[in-house]
């Protein structure tokens, strides 16, 4: 089992930047993909970005060109750099981890969530 703890959320103005962190511990050898999900009030939870152990990345269209996912393997930490944020980015952001099977991400470990609020 993998334990995930995310941090870095807060209040930021439109157009500003924020960096989220996710620290992994436990059986980290059992995972090969990590990602970020978000859920806004009244909306479904959706995948924002993911990164594989091979360095492959993917993003939802709404954040392409603004958000960057990256990791520091030595620290077992994954990050989401959020630039040019918009009010619609406001959500509870979750870190997730799992394995790629048959070219599909299977996330089964989750963090507690960190709130991001974009408002002037």
N, C-alpha and C positions, 0 to 999 in steps of 0.2 A: 504494500500500500504506500501511496505517496501523499504527503501532506503539503498543502499549498497555502501560503500566506501572502496576500497582496496588500499594497500600500501605495500612497502617493496621491490619492484623490483629494479633492477640495473644490473651492470656489475659484473660478477663473473667468475673466471677461472675454466676450467674443473677440476672436482674432488672436488670443493669447495662446500660451503653450503649457503643457503639463506632461509629466512623465510618471507612468505607473510602473511599479515593480512587483514581481512575483517570485518569492523564494521557495524552492522545493527542497523537501527533506524526506527521509525514509528510504523506501526501495526505489531510488531514482533510476536504477538500471532497468526497471520494468517498463519505462516509457520511452517513446521515440518521437512524440509530438506534443507541443504545448500551444495554447491559444488563449485569446481573450474573447469573452462574450460580454454583452451588455443588455440590460433590460430597463426600459423607461416605464413610468407609471402608465398602466392601461395598455401596454404593448407586450408582444411576445419577446422572449429572450432570443437573441440572434448572435451569430458568430461575427466578430469584428475582424480578426486576423489570426493566423496560425503560423508556426514555424516548426520545421522538422529537425531531427538530429543531423540530417544531411545538409541543412541550411536552406531548404526550400521554404518559401513564404507564400502566403495568399492573403488577400484583403477583400472585404466587401466593397462594392463599387462606391458607396457613399463616403468612404474614408481614403480612397486611393489618392495619392499625392499629398495627403495631409498627415496621415499616421504612418509610423514605422515600427515594426516589431523586430526585436533583436534579443540576443542572449549572451550571457557570460557563463560559459560552461564550467570554468574554474570555481565560480561562486554559486553554481546551480541556480542562477537567477535569470528570469526573463523580464523584458521591459516592453512597454508600449509608449513610444514618444508621440504625443499628440500636439500637432501644430495647427495654427489657423482654426482653432476650435469654433464651433457654431452652437447656438442654443439647442439645436436638435441633437447634439452630442451628449446632452444631459441624460445620465442614466447611472444605474448601479453596474459597475464593471466587475466581472468575475474572471479569475484565472482558472484555466483548466488544463489537464494533462491526460495522456492516454497513449494508445498505440495505433499506428496505421496498419490496417488489415484490408487486403484486397483493394488498395488505393483509396480507402475510406478512413477518415479520422474517427476513432472511437474514444471519446473522452469519458473517463469514469472517476476522475479525481477533481475536486473543485475547491476553490478558496472561499472565504467568507464574504467577499465582495467589498469594493471600495467605491464610495459615492463621488461622482464627478458632476458638478453643477456649473453650467456656462450661463452667465447672466451679467448684465451691466448694472 
